[in-house]
């Protein structure tokens, strides 16, 4: 059974109809995995790891003092499912974190000489963040395994000389168009950013390179001015710094995109979503007298929400940035 309290927000189903529907969905999932050729032992590995993640959430972590599980009885169940002892699990989550956790995993933000300065600099990682990092890593490995098993099923036994790969993206994600009252998530931003980049690639190959070849051959064309290949929203997301890739905790006035700012605020002591959005709007927010389509960003009336105008400002998506710094910490 599942614990009533879970730091990951995993709550047990209480209504009989919910349990019945969940059982039906689980049966369909098992049938689908069987179709994909995923064996019973391989399926069992999935259930063991997912169960361990649930129990880790039930185990929780201490808020102060020594970093350890808050409820050891649930941690013991997680250790059993993972095939290790409680001591080994606790050590891998809490004791090894200062050396191999966020400060080390984000080493590309530091210069090579900074590692000898010890672990006293930078933000301190709480016990809960250590626990969340382990759960996130387990789920990421599980997802990678699932992709590998699906590819194994789709792999052809026939050798071919020619092949083609088709990129099939989900397109723009906008909860408002689906009549959903929620703000768009970081996953939605990732899909929308990928869509913008693909449009930019299409523009480059279809128009820019073609016109360049015409110029080389001295062919004159009477065409209207062609818009830039990338919209302002792309820069607002991925604008890189002109400085070296060695990053420090010091904030600068140089404009950088959201992805860059996320990494910096994750390392900044006291960094939060408020400071993140404040910096983002200082670089890309509208100036006094600007029209709506002159800035890629607009403020929202809701806390930690903002609007980003995709596809040259024709598709405005309201995002909810709550919790985004945790993504940067867990996925450096």
TAKA-V612247 format. One record per pair of residues at least 4 apart in sequence whose C-alpha atoms are under 7 Angstrom apart, sorted by the first residue. I is the first residue (numbers start at 1). J is the second residue. Records with the same first field share a line. If there is no record, write none. Layout:
I: J + J
This chain:
2: 12
3: 58
4: 11 + 12
5: 58
6: 10 + 11 + 57 + 58
7: 57 + 58 + 60
8: 57
10: 54
13: 18 + 19
15: 19
16: 20
17: 21
18: 22
19: 23
20: 24
21: 25
22: 26
23: 27
24: 28
25: 29
26: 30
27: 31
28: 32
29: 33
30: 34
31: 35
32: 36
33: 37 + 38
34: 38 + 39
36: 150 + 153
37: 153
38: 42 + 43 + 149
39: 43
40: 44
41: 45
42: 46
43: 47
44: 48
45: 49
46: 50
47: 51
48: 52 + 81 + 82
49: 53 + 81 + 82
50: 54
51: 55
52: 56 + 78 + 81 + 82
53: 57 + 135
54: 58
55: 59 + 74 + 75 + 77 + 78
56: 60 + 74 + 75 + 78
58: 74
59: 69 + 70 + 71 + 72 + 74 + 75
60: 69 + 70 + 71
61: 68 + 69 + 70 + 127 + 128
62: 67 + 68 + 69 + 70 + 127
63: 127
67: 94 + 127
68: 90 + 94 + 127
69: 75
71: 75
72: 76
73: 77
74: 78
75: 79 + 86
76: 80 + 86
77: 81
78: 82
79: 83 + 84 + 85 + 86 + 89
80: 84 + 85
84: 88 + 89
85: 89
86: 90
87: 91
88: 92
89: 93
90: 94
91: 95 + 96
92: 96
93: 97 + 130 + 131 + 134
94: 127 + 130
96: 100
97: 101 + 130
99: 104
100: 104 + 105
101: 105
102: 106 + 329
103: 107
105: 332
106: 332
109: 245 + 246 + 247 + 248
110: 114 + 246 + 247 + 248
111: 246
122: 267
123: 267 + 268 + 269
125: 129 + 130
126: 130
127: 131
128: 132
129: 133
130: 134
131: 135
132: 136
133: 137 + 330
134: 138
135: 139
136: 140 + 330
137: 141
138: 142
139: 143
140: 144
141: 145
142: 146
143: 147
144: 148
145: 149
146: 150
147: 151
148: 152
149: 153
150: 154
151: 155
171: 191 + 192 + 195
172: 191 + 192 + 195
173: 188 + 191 + 192
174: 184 + 317
175: 179 + 180 + 182 + 183 + 184
176: 180 + 181
183: 318 + 319 + 320
184: 188 + 318 + 319 + 320
185: 189 + 319 + 320
186: 190 + 324
187: 191
188: 192
189: 193
190: 194
191: 195
192: 196
193: 197 + 234
194: 198
195: 199
196: 200 + 234 + 311
197: 201
198: 202
199: 203
200: 204 + 229 + 230
201: 205
202: 206
203: 207 + 208 + 229
204: 208 + 209 + 229
205: 209
206: 210
207: 211
208: 212
209: 213
210: 214
211: 215
212: 216
213: 217
214: 218 + 219
215: 219
230: 234
231: 311 + 312
232: 236 + 296 + 312
233: 237 + 296 + 308 + 309 + 310
234: 238
235: 239 + 257
236: 257 + 258 + 284
237: 257 + 258 + 259
238: 257 + 258 + 259 + 260
239: 256 + 257
240: 256 + 257 + 260
241: 256
249: 264 + 267 + 268
255: 283
256: 260 + 261
257: 261
258: 262 + 280
259: 263
260: 264
261: 265 + 276
262: 266 + 276 + 325 + 328
263: 267 + 328
264: 268
265: 271 + 272 + 276
266: 271 + 325 + 328 + 329
271: 275
272: 276 + 325
273: 277 + 304 + 321 + 322 + 325
274: 278 + 304
275: 279
276: 280
277: 281
278: 282
279: 283
280: 284
281: 285
284: 295 + 296 + 297
285: 295 + 297 + 298
286: 290 + 295 + 297 + 298
290: 294
293: 313
296: 308 + 309 + 313
297: 307 + 308 + 309
298: 306 + 307 + 308
299: 306 + 307
300: 305 + 306 + 307
304: 320 + 321 + 322
305: 318 + 319 + 320 + 321
306: 318 + 319 + 320
307: 316 + 317 + 318 + 319
308: 316 + 317 + 318
309: 313 + 314 + 315 + 316 + 317
310: 314 + 315 + 316
311: 315
324: 328
325: 329
326: 330
327: 331
328: 332
